[in-house]
Amino acid sequence: MTKGMIHKFNFQGLNIVLDVNSGAVHIVDPPGWDIISLLEKDYTLEEVYGKLQGIYDHQVITRAMEEIKTLVEKELLFSADCLEGFKRSPEQIIKAMCFHMAHRCNMTCRYCFAGEGAFGGKKSLMSREVAFRGIDFLLENSGSRKNCEIDFFGGEPLLNFSVIKDTVDYARKRGREAGKEFKFTLTTNGLLLNQEVRDYLNRQEFSVVLSLDGRERVNDRVRTLKDGSGSYKLLVPEFLSFVKQRNHQEYYLRGTYTSLNQDFFEDVKHLVTLGFRHISLEPVVAPAEEPYALKDEHLPELFRQYEQTARYYLDLYGSEEAFSFFHFTLDLSQGPCIKKRLAGCGAGTEYLALSPEGHLYPCHQFVGKREFLMGDVNRSTEFDKELYQRFLNVDINSKGDCRFCWARFFCGGGCHANAYQFNGDMYKPYTLGCQLEKKRLECALGIQAQLFLNQEKVYKAGVK
């Protein structure tokens, strides 16, 4: 009877069962939990009934077993994996690119994976010519897609603001000619976010990622200016003014937590109290020898922090202080497309990064690694098909550790760059990152389950 995989966990007193292959989420009572647990161990229905006699009333067992049997028949429990052996289409369509507008930065963040923005090379700015060729490349390789996306990244991209503006104008013009539309995102540390820049970003309907790590002492310990002083007092008033100006739309306040602030829930709470409503706090990814690196022994505390964040999220839900937390955002009604279920972000296949020199890489974290150079827009609008195929082959069906992981359809196998950085092999996931991702997913699924129950209570109260 038990064909497929399930994942059982408890969230704030709720017994939750995820059917991995269908994505169905079930909230179950103790009899249902025990029955499903026994079925998971391949007991027959008769054996299950025998084991639970004397623990639950006969009618309770019978009713629960009938409900579970119906779920199995509807392929909402223990369902088969319909994506096993599924291969992604080899159609070479690029839908998004990350433009490294500046390989230099006006800050000196301690944990910066880009080496103060230079990505292991020389400090430079992207020219208009390279940026325009990048737009031409994307249009040439976007196939029948109508919507294309550009992320302006760095270093600090606003150090090259004039070229950003020219690039947007060029993309809009070329997009109209090709019958395509562009969506733009900017990631910034905020030091150059003056009124001219704000007005421009709002007028052009940019999504914006603002960098801040939380409490003042936490932020200023790692996110410092060139003279070594902290950035918090400079940035917070400017960020609050900016997000208010755009009515808290289309932005994320993006921070990084490290081993130095394992109590990162306090940073989430601090940011919410300040007035920010869209928050993302990411775990630092760093070599173990770094003093701020996260390690396996930190996991229990980090798990507690995610649980506290989830409780806080639910406590504020529906109030004026309600906030979104990036890793808790799930759409269970639709779910990710097959491509994302199989391989996550699409790095190297649907998404490429463009360096200031015009070099193409699978994503921003591979920039500067010559073994992953996929092309040069100065020479051609084509790219390395062998590397493309290599990334196309890396998915949850080819990653041995992912084949038996309950979270695989949500994360798509995790970050290729992190796997390569820590294991020298894109087929071996970064295990600490996997553990954190699974905890975040449990919290996200638990939040959805609790919100569903709350809605059910409201509905029943209304009926009465």
Buried (B, 14 or more C-beta within 10 A) or exposed (E): EBEBBBBBBEBBEBBBBBBBBBBBBBBBEEBBBBBBBBBBEEBEBEEBBEBBEEEBEEEBBEBBBEBBBEBBEEBBBBBEBEBEEEEBEEEBEBBBBBBBBBBBBBBBBBBBEBBBBBBEBEBBBBBEEBBBBBBBBBBBBBEEBEEBBBBBBBBBBBBBBEBBEBBBEBBBEBBEEBEBBBEBBBBBBBBBBEEEBBEBBBEBEBBBBBBBBBBBEBBBBBBBBEEEEBBBEEBBEBBBEBBEEBEBEBBBBBBBBBBBBBBBBBBBBBBBEBBBBBBBBBBBBBEEEEEBBBEEEBBEEBBBBBBBBBBBBBEBBEEEEEBEBBBBEBEEEEBBEBBBBBBBBBBBBBBBBBBBBBBBBBBBBBBBBEEBBBBBBEEEBBBBEEBBEBBBBBBBBBBEBBEEBBBBBBBBBBBBBBBBBBEEEBBBBBBBBBBBBBBBBBBBBBBBBBBEEEEEEEEEEEEE
